Amino acid sequence: MPGKLKVKIVAGRHLPVMDRASDLTDAFVEVKFGNTTFKTDVYLKSLNPQWNSEWFKFEVDDEDLQDEPLQITVLDHDTYSANDAIGKVYIDIDPLLYSEAATVISGWFPIYDTIHGIRGEINVVVKVDLFNDLNRFRQSSCGVKFFCTTSIPKCYRAVVIHGFVEELVVNEDPEYQWIDRIRTPRASNEARQRLISLMSGELQRKIGLKVLEMRGNAVVGYLQCFDLEGESGLVVRAIGTACTLDKLSSPAAFLPACSSPSRELKESPLVHPPSHGCRSTHNSPIHTATGSRLTQNFSVSVPTLIYTGMGSGSAGKEGGPFKALLRQQTQAALEQREFPFLTLTAFPPGLLVHVGGVVSARSVKLLDRIHNPDEPETRDAWWAEIRQEIKSHAKALGCHAVVGYSESTSICEEVCILSASGTAAVLNPRFLQEGTVEGCLEQRIEENLPVGCGFCHIPYDELNMPFPAHLTYCYNCRKQKVPDVLFTTIDLPTDAVVVGKGCLIQARLCRLKKKAQAEANATAISNLLPFMEYEVHTQLMNKLKLKGMNALFGLRIQIAVGETMLMGLASATGVYLAALPTPGGIQIAGKTPNDGSYEQHISHMQKKINDTIAKNKELYEINPPEVSEEMIGSPIPEPRQRSRLLRSQSESSDEVTELDLSHGKKDAFVLEIDDTDAMEDVHSLLTDAPPPSGFYSCNTEMMPGINNWTSEIQMFTSVRVVRLSSLNLTNQALNKNFNGLCENLLKSLYFKLRSMTPCCLCHVNFTVSLPEDELIQVTVTAVAITFDKNQALQTTKPHVEKSLQRASTDNEELLQFPLELCSDSLPPHPSPAAKAVTVEKASPMGDGNFRNRSAPPCASPTVGVVKMTPLSFIPGAKITKYLGIINMFFIRETTSLREEGGVSGFLHAFIAEVFAMVRAHVAALGGNAVVSYIMKQCVFMENPSKNQAQCLINVSGDAVVFVRDSDLEVMSSQQPAANCQPSCTGEVTT
């Protein structure tokens, strides 16, 4: 499908002074696409040139349109010396290649330089003319839509979900090529940026070809990552879910962006709304008795960690004919297609039938140099091995699919840890087959699975459980078996019955290791991984019990590797599911009963734990209704009877005498204290302070238990870099420092957001890395959403401010919060602390205070700022159009770190510039928001002795057009709404 690319350079503004004699600039522009370059005339003596060039035309294949970025370079003309570079703009042409996409890219783009940052703006107009090509052997995938959101896009419906797509491309890193020794840092950074942009376009094109082979037209849950392997090379990889989507054309079908979970339940982007039944995104239970096993990785002679957490319960004998039909349909679907991995975390109703458990795998590999970039078989084989392990565990749980699937890496020197995790599940096979989905099977599913608890029921036979677990009958339907604890990697189902509110639960762990090289280092890391995995899950289980809850959603576990340590960070949202049994308490059992003072200390700790559980239940309003056995047809077995039942069903030959360690408390979770480390673990449970009054936090899109959301949202990104001062740190001291770092980071965010109370921090995404020896970096991205509360705000704020005043140990960090981010007025950040917080402020044009806004749309001539949010929706608004994916990679380097405000000032300015450039590209496409925004990578490197620093950031999201619900009402009553269009989709200066 050949095409014609047309580019016009209109003007520039706010250019830097390049001629010191005249304090002006002689600017001109080079426009390059592929191997063709055009130049504008030199505009003499001006900082705001007006080129108004002719149309530069490039005749290229559509394959090149997908692979190559449009490069616009602004230079200063010198007569007797080389022209000086001012900066560059990279424009992705792919959003113009969709049939429903924008027809032109037009707007002001920030001119970016990897050394000096943003240096003015340039106005560019880009058009593409495509010629229809039906060649079956074509190498382009024009027309395939990509979405970062992990749910079905709001203004689309799912026809068929085809399955998993993955691809990776490799190349040599320009940073480690021999020519890098003689070229300038700017040239090296630009070569790296251009290569990554090329690899990203090629990867997206190859993914699209696979989708076309599946007869799909979209990729949902698209996740692209960069692996910087140093001298070994550069790997760009991506995964996603191939789907066939249909656009909802009628205005009434546009789905509201979930102003409340109840509205989302009624108006979700599905094939057809069911009258009742399970519309849940299903979860994967993990029982308290978790298991892990090691498989030797022969290629590196180190073990691969495979952790499988499972839930429990069986379907019993109820619904036998239905289950037999479902198994037959599932088996037939499995014979016809590959094992499905889905990156989705929210699903159409009826797709997820049952959930088996959380499955994950890790592998330690030694990196080798990429000899042939065209043959990435080695990396492909590594990931194929990981996916095969995930697949085998899912099959052991009686499941034929993995949902909420994700992959990640952690690299240090020659060692790479590959991680993958997901939720084993049973899917409705009708969604995985060609043709219409409207049939009787999903209706039968909805009739047989009770509302709100179907996802909790396990899919495998109770008599052949692959793990030990406690089983009870479902507290909702009393027909199927459920586990006592539930872990999952996906979002909370919209129809789940939840008691009280949820909360953010984190497990943090550090472990020291000796410095080693090559295979010895890989062996040491793989020896530590099983114990770290076990301790992280133990922490999660303890903290879940301490909160008085019984389920985790959105579980994300990270393992970061450094030269001298390993760090683990697990985040999830804890809730109380009404279908699961009430969690037992935490009982401490000591080993030295003869020591009176020790026994007194144990009893004191036990009292503090019991008081904490009671306070948490009151704080999160966990008051489950009492269920009498007379009202229930199937009584719940007593704990002793249940344990004997399980032992009789177990196929294990290791019969153990029953020990009652709960000291009279049935179902208590026993913590045995046999050394100082165990005591430290108990102390760490009690050090996690709850959020201040008026604040809630979760890592899922919506906070369970809160329905009355407003439209006031504010996204923020915080990066904190800490250098360890002492060289003789122990594991306990390291854990204490890491816990303090994360807790203080959350407290500082609460303090800065105190004016928004009551509010909830949603989609809290923590990322930990060890970029250098003795350097810890924690990055947080989240969005604060306000909600209506009965109590007055005036009574909340003084209490919050008083409780948070102690958390502000560094007052300089509180400067300029919140701030308006614009490319022409980036504020300095002189804080010397190694912290940076950048906030995306809502537009003053009514977005900030939706409830009190009475002016009609377009009443204000002010142009709003493009909104950015990590959520897949915008509260109080409808997404009417998806304009394409935003996937951008930036490098920033400085040789004057102290002069730019230290680490904090450098990171703050860089992140603000990233925000400005993302906004500019979205506005040029005609959009007014970015949803599903994520900072996938933030790599910071520092050389304090040379006053140098470098940072690499990769961000992505979906560019959209949204309309406020109130604006839709006004526009429906006022037909001449065309005059108001610029306020919603007009050009935005950022």
VEXKOLSE-16540 format. One record per residue (C-alpha): x, y, z. Coordinates in steps of 0.2 Angstrom, whole numbers, padded with zeros to 4 digits, always signed. Each point is the difference from the previous one (the first is absolute). Layout:
XYZ...
//
This chain:
+0000+0000+0000+0011+0014-0006-0004+0018+0007+0005+0018-0001+0006+0009+0016-0002+0019-0001+0008+0012+0013-0001+0019+0002+0011+0010+0012-0010+0015+0005+0009+0010+0014+0010-0001+0015+0000+0010+0017+0010+0002+0016+0016-0006-0009+0016+0001+0011+0013+0014-0004+0014-0008-0011+0009+0015-0006+0007+0009+0015+0005+0016-0010-0018+0004-0005-0009-0011+0014-0010-0007-0015-0001-0016-0010+0002-0004-0019-0011-0016+0001-0005-0012-0014-0008-0018+0000+0005-0016-0007-0014-0013-0003+0005-0018-0002-0009-0015-0003+0009-0016-0004+0015+0005-0011-0008+0015-0007+0003+0018+0007-0007+0017-0004+0005+0017+0007-0009+0016+0003+0007+0017-0003+0011+0008+0013-0011+0013+0010+0013+0013+0005+0001+0010+0017-0016-0007+0009-0005-0010+0015-0017-0002-0008+0003-0005-0018-0015-0001-0013+0006-0013-0013-0017-0004-0008+0009-0013-0011-0007-0009-0015-0007-0017+0002+0015-0013+0002-0006-0016-0008+0007-0018+0003-0006-0014-0010+0002-0016+0010-0007-0017+0004-0012-0002+0014+0013-0012+0008+0012+0015+0002-0014+0011+0006-0002-0012+0015+0018-0003+0003+0008+0017-0002-0004+0016+0010+0000+0017-0008+0015+0009+0006+0000+0019+0001+0016+0008+0005+0002+0019+0003+0017+0007-0002+0009+0017+0001+0008+0005-0016+0019+0005+0001+0009+0006-0015+0018-0004+0004-0003-0015+0012-0011-0015+0002-0018+0003+0003-0005-0001+0018-0014-0012+0006-0014+0008+0009-0011-0016+0002-0011-0013-0008-0018-0006-0001-0004-0018-0003-0018-0002-0007-0008-0018-0001-0010-0001-0016-0009-0016+0005-0016+0009+0008-0004+0006-0018-0001-0017-0007-0016-0006+0008-0016+0001-0010-0009+0009+0015+0016+0010+0005+0004+0019-0002+0003+0006-0018+0013+0012+0005+0013+0004+0014+0001+0018+0003+0006+0010+0014+0015+0007+0010+0013-0013+0005+0013+0004+0013+0018+0000-0007+0010-0012+0011+0018-0002+0002+0008-0014+0010+0012+0012+0009-0010+0016+0003-0018-0007+0000-0014+0010-0008+0006+0014-0011-0015+0009-0007-0014-0007-0011-0003-0003-0019-0017+0000-0009-0001-0015-0012-0014-0007-0011+0001-0018-0006-0012-0010-0012+0000-0017-0007-0008-0006-0016-0002-0019-0001-0003-0011-0015-0011-0015+0002+0011-0016-0001-0008-0018+0001+0017-0009-0002-0001-0015+0011+0019+0000+0002+0001+0017+0006+0012+0004+0015-0010+0014+0008-0015-0001+0012-0008+0016-0003-0018+0001+0008+0004-0010+0015-0004+0010+0015+0010+0000+0016-0006+0004+0018+0010+0001+0016-0016-0003+0010-0001-0017+0008-0019+0000-0002-0011+0001-0015+0001+0018-0006-0015+0010+0005-0008+0004-0017+0003-0017-0007-0008-0017+0003+0009-0017-0001-0005-0012-0014+0014-0013+0002+0015-0001+0011+0013-0009-0010+0014-0002+0013+0017+0004+0004+0013+0009-0012+0018+0003+0004+0015+0006-0009+0018+0006+0003+0014+0008-0010+0018+0002+0005+0014+0011-0006+0017+0007+0006-0001+0014+0013+0008+0016-0008+0006+0005+0017+0012-0015+0000+0006+0001-0018+0018+0005-0004-0005+0016-0008-0007+0006+0016+0017+0003+0006+0003+0014-0012-0017+0008-0003-0008+0013+0012-0013-0005+0013-0013+0009-0009+0003-0011-0016+0001-0016+0010-0017+0004+0009-0008+0004-0016+0006-0016-0009-0007-0009+0015-0017+0009-0001-0002-0003-0019+0005-0018+0001-0013-0003+0014-0013+0009-0010+0004-0011-0015-0001-0016+0010-0016+0005+0008-0008+0003-0017+0006-0016-0007-0006-0009+0015-0018+0007-0001-0001-0004-0018+0005-0018+0003-0013-0002+0014-0013+0007-0012+0005-0013-0013-0003-0013+0012-0017+0007+0005-0005+0001-0019+0004-0019-0001-0012-0003+0014-0013+0010-0009+0000+0013+0013+0000+0019-0001+0007+0006+0017+0012-0003+0014-0006+0003+0017+0011+0001+0016+0015+0004-0011+0016+0000+0011+0017+0005-0008+0016-0001+0010+0018+0004-0003+0014-0011+0007+0016+0009+0001+0012-0014+0001+0016+0011-0001+0014-0007-0011-0011-0015-0004-0012+0011-0010-0017+0007+0000-0017-0009+0000-0017+0007-0003-0014-0012+0004-0019+0001+0000-0015-0011+0005-0019+0003-0002-0017-0008-0003-0006-0001-0018-0019+0004-0002-0013+0004-0012-0009+0016+0005-0015+0009-0007-0002+0019+0002-0016+0005+0010-0007+0013-0012-0015+0007+0009+0003+0014+0012-0010-0009+0013+0012-0015-0001+0015+0010+0005+0004-0006+0017+0002+0012+0015+0017-0001+0007-0005-0008+0015-0005+0014+0012-0005-0014+0012+0002-0019+0000-0019-0001-0001-0001+0009-0016+0014-0010-0007-0009-0016+0004-0015+0006-0010+0009+0008-0015+0016-0010-0003+0007-0002-0017-0006-0018-0004-0007-0010-0014-0017+0000+0009-0005+0004+0018-0006-0015+0009-0015+0001+0011+0009-0008+0014+0014-0011+0004+0019+0001+0001+0007+0015-0008+0016-0001+0010+0018+0001-0004+0005-0016+0009+0012-0001+0013+0013-0013+0005+0000-0006+0017+0016-0004+0010-0002-0010+0016+0010+0002+0015+0010-0015-0003+0009+0005-0015+0012-0010-0010+0015+0002-0011+0012-0011-0009+0016+0001-0009+0004-0005-0018+0018-0001-0005+0004+0011-0015+0014-0009-0009+0005+0013-0011+0007+0011+0014+0001-0014+0014-0011+0010+0011-0018-0004+0006-0015+0009-0007-0013+0005+0014-0017-0005-0003-0013+0005+0013-0018-0005-0002-0013+0006+0012-0017-0008+0000-0017+0002+0006-0011-0014+0006-0018-0006-0001-0009-0011-0012-0016+0001-0009-0007-0016+0008-0014-0009-0008-0011+0015-0004-0002+0005-0018+0007-0016-0007-0007+0000-0017+0004+0018-0002+0018-0003+0005+0002-0015-0011-0006+0011-0015+0012+0013+0005+0015-0012+0001-0005-0007-0017+0000+0018-0008+0016+0004+0009+0009-0015-0006-0006+0002-0018+0006+0018+0001+0017-0006+0006+0002-0012-0014-0003+0013-0013+0011+0014+0007+0015+0004+0010+0001+0002+0019-0007+0018+0003+0009+0013+0010-0010+0016+0002+0008+0016+0006-0017+0007+0004-0005+0003+0018-0019+0004-0003-0011-0011-0011-0017-0001-0008-0013-0009+0010+0000-0019-0002+0018-0001-0006+0008-0005+0016-0009-0015+0008+0012-0006+0014+0017+0005+0007+0013-0013+0005+0014+0010+0008+0014+0012-0003+0014-0007-0010+0017+0007-0002+0018-0005-0006+0017+0008+0001+0016-0005-0008+0018+0006+0002+0010+0002-0017+0017+0005-0005+0001+0013-0013+0010-0003-0016+0004+0012-0014-0013+0001-0014+0010-0006-0015-0014+0001-0013-0014+0013+0003-0011-0009-0013+0000-0016+0010-0006+0003+0018-0003-0019+0003+0009+0000+0017-0011+0013+0008-0016-0008-0008+0005-0017+0007+0002+0008+0018-0017+0007+0000-0008-0015-0009+0007-0011+0015-0007+0012+0013-0017+0000-0009+0000-0019-0001+0003-0001+0019-0015+0012+0003-0010-0011-0012+0004-0016+0009-0005+0007+0017-0016+0007-0007-0004-0018-0006+0004-0007+0016-0014+0011+0008-0012-0006-0012+0000+0016-0011+0003+0003-0018+0005+0018+0000+0010+0013+0009-0008+0018+0002+0008+0016+0007+0016-0006-0008+0016+0011+0001+0019-0002-0003+0014+0010+0007+0019-0001+0002+0014+0006+0012+0017+0002-0007+0017+0003+0009+0016-0002-0009+0000-0018-0009-0015-0007+0010-0018+0002-0005-0016-0006+0010-0015-0004-0011-0016+0001+0009-0018-0004-0005-0016-0001+0009-0019-0002-0003-0016-0008+0007-0005-0017-0006-0018-0001-0005-0013-0009-0010-0007+0010-0014-0016-0001-0010+0006-0008-0016-0014+0009-0010+0010+0017+0002+0015-0009-0008-0008-0006-0016-0005+0009-0016-0017+0006-0003-0013+0008+0011+0001-0001+0018-0019+0000+0003-0004-0017+0005-0008-0010+0014+0016-0006+0009+0004+0017+0008-0018+0001+0005+0001-0017+0009+0016+0006+0008-0009+0015+0007-0015-0011+0006+0012-0012+0009+0012+0012+0008-0007+0011+0013+0003+0018-0001+0015+0006+0010+0008-0016+0004+0002-0011-0016+0018+0006-0002+0005-0007+0017-0005-0018-0004+0014-0011-0004+0001-0010-0016+0008-0016+0005-0005-0015+0010+0001+0001+0019+0006-0018+0001+0015+0003-0012+0006+0017+0007+0018+0003-0006+0004+0009+0017-0006+0000+0018-0014+0013+0003-0015+0004+0012-0016-0001-0009-0017+0007+0005-0017+0001-0008-0003+0017-0008-0007+0013+0012-0011+0007-0014-0008-0015-0009+0005-0014+0012+0001-0012-0016+0019+0000-0005+0016+0000+0009+0011+0015+0003+0017+0003+0007+0003+0009+0017+0012+0013-0009+0000+0006-0018+0014+0008-0009-0001+0006-0018+0010+0011-0013-0016+0008-0007-0012+0013+0005-0015-0002+0011-0015-0006-0009-0014+0013-0002-0013-0011+0008+0010-0007+0014-0008+0002+0017+0012+0009+0011-0002+0005+0018+0008+0016+0005+0014+0009-0009+0016-0006-0007+0018+0005+0003+0018-0001-0007+0010-0014+0007+0019-0001-0004+0013-0013+0005+0018+0006-0001+0016-0010+0001+0019+0003-0002+0013-0013+0000+0019+0002-0001+0011-0010-0011+0019-0001-0003+0007+0008-0016+0004-0014-0013+0002-0002-0018-0009-0009-0014-0006-0017+0005+0004+0001+0018-0010+0016+0001-0015-0008-0009+0001-0015+0012+0000+0011+0015-0015+0009-0006-0010-0015-0004+0004-0007+0017-0008+0015+0008-0015+0001-0011-0011-0014+0008+0002+0007+0018-0004+0018-0006-0015-0006-0009-0006-0010+0016+0003+0015+0011-0009+0012-0011-0015-0010+0000+0001-0003+0019+0000+0018+0002-0015+0003-0011-0009-0014+0009+0004+0008+0017-0005+0017-0005-0016-0006-0008-0005-0008+0017+0005+0015+0009-0011+0011-0010-0015-0012+0003-0002-0004-0018+0000-0016-0011+0004+0004-0018+0014+0009-0010-0003+0008-0017+0012+0007-0012+0015-0009+0007+0017+0005-0008+0016-0007+0006+0017+0008-0005+0017-0007+0003+0014+0012-0003+0018-0006-0001+0016+0011+0004+0018-0004+0002-0001-0002+0019-0018-0003+0004-0017-0006-0006-0016+0009+0004-0018-0006-0001-0016+0011+0000-0018-0007-0001-0015+0011-0002-0018-0004+0001-0017+0006+0005-0008-0009+0015-0019-0002+0001-0012-0010+0010-0010-0011-0011-0017-0005+0007+0001-0017-0009+0016-0006+0009+0000-0004+0019+0005+0012+0013+0019+0000+0002+0007-0006+0016+0011+0010+0011+0019-0001+0002+0006-0010+0015+0018+0001+0006+0009-0016+0006+0016+0002+0010+0014-0013+0002+0006+0005+0017-0014-0002+0012+0012+0000+0016+0005+0018-0002-0013+0011+0009+0005+0016-0008+0000-0008-0017-0018-0007+0003-0005+0018+0005+0007+0007-0015-0009-0013-0011-0016+0004+0009+0002+0019-0003+0004-0003-0018-0016-0011-0002-0010+0014+0008+0006+0013-0012-0004-0012-0015-0017-0003+0006-0003+0019+0003+0007+0004-0017-0012-0013-0008-0015+0008+0009+0005+0017-0005+0002-0005-0018-0017-0008-0001-0007+0016+0007+0010+0011-0012-0005-0009-0015-0018-0003+0005+0002-0019+0000-0016-0006+0008-0006-0016-0008-0017-0006+0003-0002-0014+0012-0007-0016-0009-0009-0013+0010+0001-0018-0004-0019-0002+0001-0001+0012-0015+0013-0010-0010-0004-0016-0009+0018-0007+0001+0009+0003+0017+0018+0005+0000+0012-0014+0007+0009+0004+0016+0018+0004-0001+0005-0017+0007-0012-0010-0011+0006+0010-0015+0019-0004+0004-0004-0018+0002-0010-0001-0016+0014+0008-0009+0013-0012+0007-0011-0015-0005-0001+0006-0018+0019+0004-0001+0010-0011-0011+0016+0004+0010+0008-0013+0011+0006+0012+0013-0013-0002+0013+0003+0013+0014-0008+0000+0017-0013+0014+0002+0007+0014+0010-0011+0013+0007+0011+0016+0000-0014+0012+0001-0002-0001+0019-0019+0000-0001-0002+0012-0015-0006-0011-0014+0006+0005-0018+0014+0011+0008+0015+0004-0011+0015-0006+0011+0016+0010-0001+0014-0010+0009+0014+0011+0007+0016-0011+0001+0013+0014-0003+0003+0018-0001-0004+0001-0018-0018-0007+0004-0002+0014+0013+0006+0013-0012-0014-0006-0012-0013+0002+0013+0006+0017+0004+0000+0005-0018-0019-0005-0001-0004+0013+0013+0011+0014-0008-0011+0002-0016-0011+0016+0005-0017+0001-0008-0003+0015-0011-0006+0016+0008-0018+0004+0002-0008+0004-0016+0012-0010-0011-0001-0017-0008+0012-0009-0012-0001-0015-0011+0010-0006-0015-0016-0005-0010-0010+0012-0011-0014+0002+0012+0000+0000+0019-0012-0014+0006-0013+0007+0011-0001+0018-0007-0013+0004-0012-0003+0019+0001+0015+0006-0011+0001+0017-0006+0009+0007-0016+0014+0008+0009+0016-0010-0004+0019+0003+0001+0014-0011-0006+0017+0001+0007+0017-0009-0002+0013+0000+0014+0017-0007-0002+0011-0002+0016+0019-0005-0001+0009-0004+0016+0019-0005+0001+0004-0012+0015+0012+0009+0011+0007-0015+0010+0010-0014-0008-0004-0013+0015-0018-0001-0002-0009-0016+0006-0016-0007-0008-0010+0007+0015+0007+0018-0002-0003-0001-0019-0018-0006+0002-0003+0014+0013+0008+0013-0012-0011-0006-0015-0016+0000+0011+0004+0017+0006+0003+0006-0018-0017-0006-0007-0009+0006+0016+0007+0017-0001-0004+0001-0018-0018-0004+0003-0001+0012+0014+0007+0014-0010-0012-0003-0013-0014+0001+0012+0006+0016+0007+0001+0008-0017-0018-0006-0004-0007+0006+0016-0010+0013-0009-0010-0013-0010-0007-0010+0015-0010-0010+0000+0009-0009-0014+0006-0017-0006+0017-0004-0008-0005-0012-0013+0012-0010-0012+0015+0002+0012+0014-0007-0010+0016-0003+0009+0016-0004-0010+0017-0004+0009+0017-0001-0008+0018-0001+0005+0008+0010-0014+0017+0001+0008+0009-0007+0015-0007+0006+0017-0013+0010-0010-0019-0003+0002-0013+0007-0011-0019+0000+0003-0012+0007-0013-0018+0003+0004-0014+0004-0012-0018+0002+0005-0015+0011-0001-0010+0008+0014-0019+0000-0002-0011+0009+0012-0017-0006+0006-0015+0006+0010+0000-0003+0018-0013+0003+0013+0012+0009+0012+0005+0018-0003+0017+0003-0008+0004+0013+0012+0000-0012+0014+0012-0012-0010+0013+0011-0006+0007+0007+0017+0001-0018+0006+0009-0006-0016+0012+0015+0001+0005-0003+0018+0002-0019-0002+0011+0003-0016+0011+0014+0006+0012-0012+0007+0002-0009-0017+0007+0016-0007+0019-0002+0004+0005+0010-0015-0010+0016-0003+0009+0003-0016-0009-0015-0008-0017+0009+0003+0004+0014-0013-0012+0003-0014-0013-0013+0003-0011-0001-0010+0007+0009-0015-0005+0003-0017+0011-0008-0013+0003+0009-0016+0014-0001-0012+0004+0018+0000+0000+0003+0018+0008-0015+0009+0003+0005+0018+0017-0004+0009+0000-0011+0014+0015+0005+0012-0002-0014+0013+0017-0008+0004-0009-0016+0005+0001-0015-0011-0019+0001-0003-0011+0006-0014-0019+0001-0001-0008+0006-0016-0019+0003+0000-0012+0000-0014-0012+0014+0005-0018+0000-0007-0005+0013-0012-0007+0016+0008-0014+0000-0013-0012-0009+0011+0008-0017+0001+0007+0004+0017-0017+0003+0009-0013-0009-0010-0014+0001+0013+0000+0018+0001+0001+0004-0018-0015+0009-0007+0007+0008-0016-0004-0009-0016+0013-0008-0011+0010+0013-0010-0005+0014+0012+0019+0003+0003+0012+0004-0014+0014-0008+0010+0007-0016-0008+0002-0014+0013+0015-0011+0003+0000-0018-0006-0005-0011+0014+0011-0015+0005-0006-0014+0011+0006-0018+0002-0018-0006+0001-0009-0006-0016-0014+0012+0003-0003+0018+0005-0013+0002+0014-0015+0010-0005+0004-0001-0018-0003-0011-0016+0015-0005-0011-0007+0002-0018+0015-0004-0010+0017-0008+0001+0013+0008-0010+0015-0012+0001+0013-0006+0012+0014+0012+0007+0016-0009+0003+0015+0012+0003+0018-0003+0006+0011+0015+0006+0018+0002+0006+0006+0014+0010+0018+0003+0005+0008+0014+0009+0018+0005+0005-0005+0013+0012-0011-0010+0013+0003+0011+0015-0004+0016-0010-0017-0007-0006-0005-0003+0018+0007-0017+0004-0008-0017-0003-0017+0007+0005+0001+0015-0012+0006-0010-0015-0013-0013+0002-0014+0012+0003+0004+0010-0015+0002-0015-0011-0017-0008+0005-0008+0017-0003+0007+0000-0017-0006-0017-0004-0018+0005+0006+0001+0015-0012+0006-0010-0015-0014-0013+0003-0013+0013+0001+0006+0009-0016-0001-0017-0010-0017-0003+0006-0006+0017-0003+0007+0000-0018-0010-0016-0003-0016+0009+0005-0001-0008+0017-0003+0007+0017+0005-0014+0012+0012-0014+0002-0007-0016+0009+0009-0015+0006+0016+0010+0002+0014-0009+0007+0019+0004+0003+0007-0017-0005+0018+0004+0003+0009+0013+0009+0019-0004+0001+0011+0013+0009+0019-0001+0000+0011+0013+0010+0018+0004+0001+0001+0012+0015+0019+0003-0001-0001+0006-0019-0017+0009+0003-0008-0011-0013-0017-0009-0001-0010-0009-0013-0018-0005+0000-0010-0011-0012-0019+0001+0000-0013-0011-0010-0018+0005+0001-0016-0006-0009-0019+0003+0000-0015+0001-0010-0004+0017-0008-0019+0003+0001-0014+0013-0003-0011+0001+0015-0016+0010+0003-0007+0005+0018-0017-0008+0004-0006+0018+0003+0006+0006-0017-0009-0014-0008-0016+0005+0008+0003+0018-0005+0004-0005-0018-0015-0011-0002-0011+0015+0005+0010+0012-0011+0001-0006-0017+0012+0013-0006+0014-0009+0009+0013+0002-0014+0005+0016+0007+0004-0008+0016+0012-0013-0007+0016+0009+0002-0002-0001+0019+0000-0018+0000+0012-0006-0014+0009+0016-0004+0018+0003-0001+0008+0001+0017+0016+0009+0004+0011-0010+0012
//
